[in-house]
């Protein structure tokens, strides 16, 4: 028997929102602290600050060294991690239910009591420089940064989350401390938890651990702007060519979002997708080919990636364009639309068995909409999408006049 929805929401006096969903069928529990700010809130000329600050919080607190932070969770078999995105930063821990108190203590310590030592700051800058170099040396990842920069050129949304060597040099330790005080405040944070725990006891623990968090004022995202360089070719010391092609997408709030999810699944998500079957299976043009979407508060992105032999890149690009044009012209055949909906149903239900996925989904819903949708409600929205919705969304998103393309090609001697 399916466990009924047990989602609960509360808020501390300092503005910290708490969203939880107990899951009695598991021994795992995942807790996450979400800061709604992200790299879109980085100061001009100092991109990478949100990401650098995320790293600095792991370097030690007033109560723990960096080693003690790591061992506090790993010695009980848990997992601690964090990531920075365009509009949020997340710190999360997954542990057995019996160790939830330790996870709460470590997370609150990270967020509220960072140590900010000069030596740690210098070392962590070097670590991120290595992360940047690693990205640049990985063309199938690097091209995504180039692509988003092309679409949202000269706006913070288009800048790299990691920053650059120049912008990292411009960031001082005083900048980091001031940024932490400004960004890490109750009104910009959400605490999300999913797994096996008792909500009332959990709430009391969170109140004790986070009551000293200042309220503050929630930061605004910097406006976005579209670039005007629609076709970009970059020579690079590589042997394979890589391409990203796509268009501005839909925001998190757009009513057509579910139609675009279906479009993306049909076109480029998985081995049964059109792109995989035509570009890879039929013609053998690429090992990796897929489509992807991003949804933000005021805009979005739809893209397609492929990597292939430079001599066959034009053929691969033409096949990709044929699939896009076919979607714009005829949408998705009715029988295949039914398959895609079933595919999404399975993906959604199976992923919701994971405490980390459920924790993340609650936090994003609360952060963007202030509301919660059950899996059943989301599936209803998927199943109500009609062929005419698919066709209209395809024509809206795949606008030929606003199609961007970035080609990373081998450098000739």
C-alpha positions as CSV (number, residue, x, y, z in Angstrom):
1,X,0.0,0.0,0.0
2,X,1.3,3.4,-0.9
3,X,2.2,5.6,2.0
4,X,0.0,8.8,2.0
5,X,1.5,12.2,1.7
6,X,2.9,13.4,5.0
7,X,4.4,16.7,3.9
8,X,4.6,19.4,6.6
9,X,5.7,23.0,6.5
10,X,6.7,25.4,9.3
11,X,8.8,28.5,9.8
12,X,11.1,29.9,12.5
13,X,10.8,33.5,13.7
14,X,14.0,34.4,11.8
15,X,12.3,33.4,8.5
16,X,13.9,30.0,8.0
17,X,11.3,27.8,6.3
18,X,11.2,24.1,7.2
19,X,9.7,21.5,4.8
20,X,9.6,17.9,5.8
21,X,8.2,14.6,4.6
22,X,8.6,11.5,6.8
23,X,9.1,8.2,5.1
24,X,8.6,5.3,7.4
25,X,9.5,2.6,4.8
26,X,13.2,3.5,4.9
27,X,16.0,3.8,7.5
28,X,17.7,6.6,5.6
29,X,17.2,10.3,6.2
30,X,18.5,13.3,4.1
31,X,18.6,16.8,5.5
32,X,19.6,19.8,3.4
33,X,20.1,23.5,4.0
34,X,19.2,25.5,0.8
35,X,20.3,29.1,0.3
36,X,18.4,30.8,-2.5
37,X,21.0,33.0,-4.0
38,X,23.5,31.2,-6.0
39,X,25.9,32.5,-8.6
40,X,23.4,35.0,-10.0
41,X,24.0,37.0,-6.8
42,X,27.8,37.1,-7.3
43,X,29.1,40.7,-7.4
44,X,30.2,42.0,-10.8
45,X,33.8,41.3,-11.5
46,X,33.9,38.7,-8.7
47,X,32.1,35.7,-10.3
48,X,32.7,32.5,-8.4
49,X,32.1,34.0,-5.0
50,X,29.1,31.9,-4.1
51,X,31.0,28.7,-5.0
52,X,34.1,29.8,-3.2
53,X,32.1,30.5,-0.1
54,X,30.5,27.1,-0.3
55,X,34.0,25.6,-0.3
56,X,35.1,27.8,2.6
57,X,32.3,26.5,4.9
58,X,33.9,23.1,4.8
59,X,37.3,24.4,5.9
60,X,36.5,24.4,9.6
61,X,34.1,26.0,12.1
62,X,34.6,27.5,15.6
63,X,33.8,24.0,16.9
64,X,35.3,21.6,14.3
65,X,38.3,21.3,12.0
66,X,37.8,20.4,8.4
67,X,38.8,16.8,9.3
68,X,36.4,16.6,12.2
69,X,33.5,17.9,9.9
70,X,34.2,15.0,7.5
71,X,34.7,12.3,10.1
72,X,31.6,13.3,12.1
73,X,29.5,12.1,9.2
74,X,31.6,9.4,7.5
75,X,32.4,7.5,10.7
76,X,28.7,6.7,11.0
77,X,28.4,5.7,7.3
78,X,26.8,8.9,6.2
79,X,27.4,11.2,3.2
80,X,28.1,15.0,3.3
81,X,28.2,17.2,0.2
82,X,27.3,20.5,-1.2
83,X,26.8,22.2,-4.6
84,X,26.3,25.7,-6.0
85,X,23.9,26.4,-8.9
86,X,22.7,29.6,-10.6
87,X,20.0,30.4,-8.1
88,X,20.8,28.4,-5.0
89,X,23.5,26.7,-2.9
90,X,22.7,23.5,-1.0
91,X,24.5,21.6,1.8
92,X,23.1,18.2,2.5
93,X,23.7,15.1,4.6
94,X,22.3,11.5,4.3
95,X,22.6,9.3,7.3
96,X,20.9,6.4,9.1
97,X,17.9,7.7,11.0
98,X,19.6,7.1,14.3
99,X,22.3,9.7,13.5
100,X,20.0,12.5,12.4
101,X,20.9,14.6,15.5
102,X,24.6,14.5,14.4
103,X,23.6,15.6,10.9
104,X,21.6,18.6,12.3
105,X,24.5,19.6,14.5
106,X,27.1,19.4,11.7
107,X,24.9,21.3,9.2
108,X,24.1,24.1,11.6
109,X,27.7,24.4,12.6
110,X,28.8,24.7,8.9
111,X,26.3,27.4,8.2
112,X,26.4,29.4,11.4
113,X,30.0,29.1,12.6
114,X,32.5,29.2,9.8
115,X,36.1,29.9,10.8
116,X,37.4,31.8,7.7
117,X,41.2,31.4,8.2
118,X,43.5,33.2,5.7
119,X,45.6,30.0,5.0
120,X,42.4,28.1,4.2
121,X,41.2,30.8,1.9
122,X,44.4,30.8,-0.1
123,X,44.5,27.0,-0.3
124,X,40.8,26.8,-1.4
125,X,41.3,29.3,-4.1
126,X,44.0,27.0,-5.5
127,X,41.7,24.0,-5.2
128,X,39.0,25.9,-7.3
129,X,41.6,26.9,-9.9
130,X,42.4,23.2,-10.3
131,X,38.6,22.6,-10.6
132,X,38.5,25.3,-13.4
133,X,41.4,23.7,-15.2
134,X,39.8,20.3,-14.9
135,X,36.6,21.7,-16.5
136,X,38.6,23.3,-19.4
137,X,40.3,20.0,-20.0
138,X,36.9,18.2,-20.3
139,X,35.4,19.6,-23.5
140,X,32.1,17.7,-23.2
141,X,31.5,19.6,-19.9
142,X,33.3,22.9,-20.8
143,X,31.1,23.4,-23.9
144,X,28.0,23.7,-21.6
145,X,29.6,26.7,-19.9
146,X,30.4,28.2,-23.3
147,X,26.9,27.6,-24.5
148,X,25.1,29.2,-21.6
149,X,27.6,32.1,-21.8
150,X,26.6,32.6,-25.4
151,X,22.9,32.5,-24.7
152,X,23.0,34.9,-21.7
153,X,26.1,36.9,-22.7
154,X,27.1,39.8,-20.4
155,X,24.6,38.9,-17.7
156,X,25.5,37.1,-14.4
157,X,23.3,34.1,-15.5
158,X,25.7,33.4,-18.3
159,X,28.9,33.5,-16.2
160,X,30.6,30.4,-14.9
161,X,29.5,29.2,-11.5
162,X,33.2,28.5,-10.8
163,X,34.3,32.0,-11.8
164,X,37.6,32.5,-13.7
165,X,41.3,32.8,-12.7
166,X,40.9,36.6,-12.9
167,X,37.7,36.9,-10.9
168,X,39.0,34.5,-8.2
169,X,42.1,36.7,-7.8
170,X,39.8,39.7,-7.2
171,X,38.0,38.1,-4.3
172,X,39.4,38.9,-0.8
173,X,38.7,37.1,2.5
174,X,36.9,40.3,3.7
175,X,34.7,39.9,0.6
176,X,33.8,36.4,1.5
177,X,33.0,37.2,5.1
178,X,30.8,40.2,4.1
179,X,29.1,38.0,1.5
180,X,28.4,35.3,4.0
181,X,26.8,37.8,6.4
182,X,24.6,39.2,3.7
183,X,23.6,36.0,2.0
184,X,23.3,33.4,4.8
185,X,20.2,34.7,6.5
186,X,16.9,33.1,7.5
187,X,14.7,34.8,4.9
188,X,16.9,33.3,2.1
189,X,17.1,29.8,3.5
190,X,15.0,26.6,3.4
191,X,15.7,23.5,5.5
192,X,14.4,20.4,3.9
193,X,14.3,16.8,5.3
194,X,13.0,13.5,4.0
195,X,13.3,10.1,5.5
196,X,12.6,8.2,8.7
197,X,12.2,10.7,11.6
198,X,9.6,12.1,14.0
199,X,8.5,15.6,12.8
200,X,7.8,17.2,16.2
201,X,11.2,16.1,17.6
202,X,12.9,17.2,14.5
203,X,11.3,20.7,14.6
204,X,12.5,21.2,18.2
205,X,16.0,20.2,17.2
206,X,16.0,22.6,14.2
207,X,14.7,25.4,16.4
208,X,17.5,24.9,18.9
209,X,20.2,24.6,16.2
210,X,19.2,27.5,13.9
211,X,17.5,30.1,16.2
212,X,20.6,32.3,16.1
213,X,20.5,32.6,12.3
214,X,19.8,36.3,11.5
215,X,16.7,37.1,9.6
216,X,18.1,39.6,7.0
217,X,16.7,40.6,3.7
218,X,16.4,38.1,0.8
219,X,18.7,39.0,-2.1
220,X,17.3,39.6,-5.6
221,X,18.6,37.8,-8.6
222,X,20.4,40.0,-11.2
223,X,18.5,40.5,-14.4
224,X,19.4,38.3,-17.4
225,X,20.0,39.4,-21.0
226,X,20.2,37.4,-24.2
227,X,23.4,37.4,-26.3
228,X,23.4,38.3,-29.9
229,X,26.2,36.0,-31.1
230,X,24.0,33.1,-32.3
231,X,26.7,31.1,-34.1
232,X,30.0,30.6,-32.4
233,X,33.0,28.4,-33.4
234,X,35.9,28.0,-31.1
235,X,39.2,26.2,-32.0
236,X,40.6,24.0,-29.2
237,X,43.4,21.5,-28.7
238,X,41.1,18.4,-29.0
239,X,40.6,15.5,-31.4
240,X,36.8,15.4,-31.4
241,X,34.3,18.2,-32.2
242,X,31.6,19.1,-29.7
243,X,28.4,21.1,-30.3
244,X,25.7,22.6,-28.2
245,X,22.6,24.0,-30.0
246,X,19.5,25.3,-28.4
247,X,17.2,28.2,-27.4
248,X,15.9,30.1,-24.4
249,X,13.6,27.8,-22.6
250,X,10.8,28.2,-20.0
251,X,10.9,29.5,-16.4
252,X,10.1,27.3,-13.4
253,X,6.6,29.0,-13.3
254,X,5.6,28.6,-16.9
255,X,2.4,26.6,-17.4
256,X,4.0,24.9,-20.5
257,X,6.8,23.4,-18.4
258,X,5.3,19.9,-18.4
259,X,4.9,19.9,-22.1
260,X,8.6,20.8,-22.4
261,X,9.5,18.0,-20.0
262,X,7.8,15.6,-22.4
263,X,9.5,17.2,-25.4
264,X,12.9,16.8,-23.8
265,X,12.3,13.2,-22.8
266,X,11.1,12.3,-26.3
267,X,13.8,14.2,-28.1
268,X,17.0,13.4,-26.1
269,X,16.6,11.7,-22.8
270,X,17.6,8.0,-22.8
271,X,18.3,5.3,-25.3
272,X,14.8,5.3,-26.8
273,X,14.9,9.0,-27.6
274,X,14.8,10.3,-31.1
275,X,18.3,11.8,-31.0
276,X,19.9,8.6,-29.6
277,X,18.1,6.4,-32.2
278,X,18.9,8.6,-35.2
279,X,22.2,10.2,-34.5
280,X,23.9,7.3,-32.7
281,X,22.1,4.1,-33.5
282,X,21.1,4.8,-37.1
283,X,24.1,6.7,-38.3
284,X,26.8,6.0,-35.7
285,X,27.7,9.7,-35.6
286,X,28.2,10.1,-31.9
287,X,28.8,8.2,-28.7
288,X,27.1,10.8,-26.6
289,X,24.0,12.8,-27.8
290,X,21.2,14.2,-25.6
291,X,19.0,17.1,-24.9
292,X,18.7,19.0,-21.6
293,X,16.6,21.7,-19.9
294,X,17.2,24.3,-17.2
295,X,14.4,26.2,-15.4
296,X,15.0,29.3,-13.4
297,X,12.9,32.0,-11.7
298,X,12.5,34.2,-14.8
299,X,13.8,32.3,-17.8
300,X,15.1,28.9,-18.9
301,X,17.3,27.0,-21.4
302,X,16.8,24.2,-23.8
303,X,19.8,22.6,-25.4
304,X,21.2,19.6,-27.3
305,X,24.7,18.3,-27.1
306,X,26.6,16.0,-29.4
307,X,30.3,15.0,-29.8
308,X,31.6,13.4,-33.0
309,X,34.4,13.2,-35.6
310,X,35.0,16.7,-37.0
311,X,34.4,15.4,-40.6
312,X,30.9,14.2,-39.6
313,X,29.9,17.1,-37.4
314,X,27.9,18.9,-40.2
315,X,26.0,15.7,-40.8
316,X,25.2,15.3,-37.1
317,X,24.1,19.0,-36.9
318,X,21.8,18.5,-39.9
319,X,20.2,15.4,-38.3
320,X,19.6,17.2,-35.1
321,X,18.0,20.1,-37.0
322,X,15.7,17.6,-38.8
323,X,14.5,16.2,-35.5
324,X,13.8,19.7,-34.2
325,X,11.9,20.7,-37.4
326,X,9.9,17.6,-37.3
327,X,8.8,18.3,-33.7
328,X,7.8,21.8,-34.7
329,X,5.9,20.6,-37.7
330,X,4.1,17.5,-36.3
331,X,4.7,17.3,-32.6
332,X,4.9,13.8,-31.1
333,X,2.9,10.9,-32.6
334,X,0.0,9.9,-30.3
335,X,1.3,6.4,-29.5
336,X,4.8,7.6,-28.7
337,X,3.4,10.4,-26.6
338,X,1.7,7.7,-24.4
339,X,5.0,5.9,-24.1
340,X,6.8,9.0,-23.0
341,X,4.2,9.8,-20.4
342,X,4.6,6.2,-19.0
343,X,8.4,6.7,-19.0
344,X,8.1,9.9,-17.0
345,X,5.7,8.2,-14.6
346,X,8.2,5.5,-13.9
347,X,11.1,7.9,-13.6
348,X,9.2,10.1,-11.2
349,X,7.8,7.4,-8.9
350,X,11.1,5.5,-8.8
351,X,13.2,8.6,-8.1
352,X,10.8,9.6,-5.3
353,X,11.9,6.5,-3.4
354,X,15.3,8.3,-2.8
355,X,15.4,10.5,0.3
356,X,17.8,12.9,-1.4
357,X,15.6,13.4,-4.4
358,X,12.6,14.0,-2.3
359,X,14.4,16.4,0.0
360,X,15.6,18.4,-3.1
361,X,12.2,18.4,-4.8
362,X,10.5,19.8,-1.7
363,X,13.2,22.5,-1.3
364,X,12.9,23.7,-4.9
365,X,9.1,23.8,-4.8
366,X,9.2,25.8,-1.7
367,X,11.9,28.1,-2.9
368,X,10.3,28.9,-6.2
369,X,6.5,28.6,-5.5
370,X,6.0,28.4,-1.8
371,X,3.8,25.4,-2.4
372,X,4.1,21.6,-2.6
373,X,2.9,19.2,-5.3
374,X,2.6,15.5,-4.7
375,X,3.9,13.0,-7.2
376,X,0.3,12.2,-8.1
377,X,-0.4,15.9,-8.8
378,X,2.7,16.2,-11.0
379,X,1.7,13.1,-12.9
380,X,-1.8,14.5,-13.5
381,X,-0.1,17.6,-15.0
382,X,2.0,15.3,-17.2
383,X,-1.0,13.2,-18.4
384,X,-3.2,16.3,-19.2
385,X,-0.6,17.5,-21.7
386,X,-2.2,17.1,-25.2
387,X,-0.7,16.8,-28.6
388,X,-1.6,20.4,-29.4
389,X,0.2,21.6,-26.3
390,X,3.4,19.7,-27.4
391,X,3.2,21.3,-30.9
392,X,2.6,24.8,-29.5
393,X,5.5,24.5,-27.0
394,X,7.8,23.2,-29.7
395,X,7.1,26.1,-31.9
396,X,7.6,28.5,-29.0
397,X,10.9,27.1,-27.7
398,X,12.5,26.1,-31.0
399,X,12.4,29.6,-32.5
400,X,14.8,29.6,-35.4
401,X,15.4,33.3,-35.0
402,X,16.7,32.8,-31.5
403,X,18.7,29.5,-31.9
404,X,22.2,29.5,-30.5
405,X,25.0,27.2,-31.5
406,X,28.4,26.8,-30.0
407,X,30.9,24.5,-31.8
408,X,34.1,23.4,-30.1
409,X,36.4,22.1,-32.9
410,X,40.0,20.8,-33.1
411,X,42.6,23.4,-33.6
412,X,44.4,23.1,-36.9
413,X,48.2,23.6,-37.0
